[in-house]
């Protein structure tokens, strides 16, 4: 089952987000417009326009990752 969350990141918290995604044993992708980036790639995430709302899609459950997502989640 696919899960989705809208987040906002700054350059200061990209490292925390990517480290949390790396702990997942399932795919985590970040979307903005037509761009799809592997959330486990710090360079990929930094290449996105961080002034925009990003969409995170993931296919599994990891309590620590979900906790991190809640920190950056936007309504």
C-alpha positions as CSV (number, residue, x, y, z in Angstrom):
1,X,0.0,0.0,0.0
2,X,1.4,3.4,-1.0
3,X,1.6,6.1,1.6
4,X,1.9,9.8,0.8
5,X,2.9,12.9,2.8
6,X,3.5,16.6,1.9
7,X,6.6,18.1,3.5
8,X,8.7,21.2,3.5
9,X,12.5,20.9,4.0
10,X,15.3,23.3,4.4
11,X,18.9,22.7,3.7
12,X,19.5,22.4,7.4
13,X,17.2,19.4,7.8
14,X,17.8,17.5,4.6
15,X,20.4,15.4,6.3
16,X,18.0,14.3,9.0
17,X,15.3,13.4,6.5
18,X,17.7,11.4,4.2
19,X,19.2,9.5,7.2
20,X,15.8,8.6,8.3
21,X,14.8,7.4,4.8
22,X,18.0,5.3,4.6
23,X,16.8,3.3,7.6
24,X,13.7,2.1,5.6
25,X,13.8,-1.3,3.9
26,X,11.4,-0.1,1.2
27,X,11.5,2.6,-1.5
28,X,11.0,6.2,-0.5
29,X,10.6,8.8,-3.3
30,X,10.3,12.6,-3.2
31,X,8.3,14.3,-6.0
32,X,8.1,17.8,-7.2
33,X,6.3,18.5,-10.5
34,X,7.8,15.9,-12.9
35,X,10.9,15.2,-10.9
36,X,11.1,11.9,-8.9
37,X,14.1,11.6,-6.6
38,X,15.2,8.7,-4.4
39,X,14.8,10.1,-0.8
40,X,17.9,8.1,0.2
41,X,20.1,10.3,-2.0
42,X,21.2,13.5,-0.2
43,X,22.4,15.0,-3.5
44,X,19.1,14.2,-5.1
45,X,17.1,15.8,-2.4
46,X,19.3,18.8,-2.3
47,X,18.8,19.2,-6.1
48,X,15.1,19.9,-5.5
49,X,13.6,23.3,-5.1
50,X,13.4,23.3,-1.3
51,X,11.3,26.4,-1.2
52,X,8.3,24.3,-2.5
53,X,6.1,21.7,-0.9
54,X,7.4,18.2,-1.7
55,X,5.5,15.0,-1.9
56,X,6.9,11.9,-0.3
57,X,5.6,8.5,-1.3
58,X,6.6,5.3,0.4
59,X,5.4,1.7,0.3
60,X,6.1,0.4,3.8
61,X,5.9,1.3,7.5
62,X,8.8,2.4,9.7
63,X,7.9,4.2,12.9
64,X,11.1,6.3,13.1
65,X,10.6,7.4,9.5
66,X,7.0,8.3,10.1
67,X,8.1,10.3,13.2
68,X,10.6,12.3,11.0
69,X,7.9,12.9,8.4
70,X,5.5,14.3,11.0
71,X,8.2,16.9,11.9
72,X,8.3,18.2,8.3
73,X,4.7,17.6,7.3
74,X,2.5,20.4,6.1
75,X,-1.3,20.4,6.1
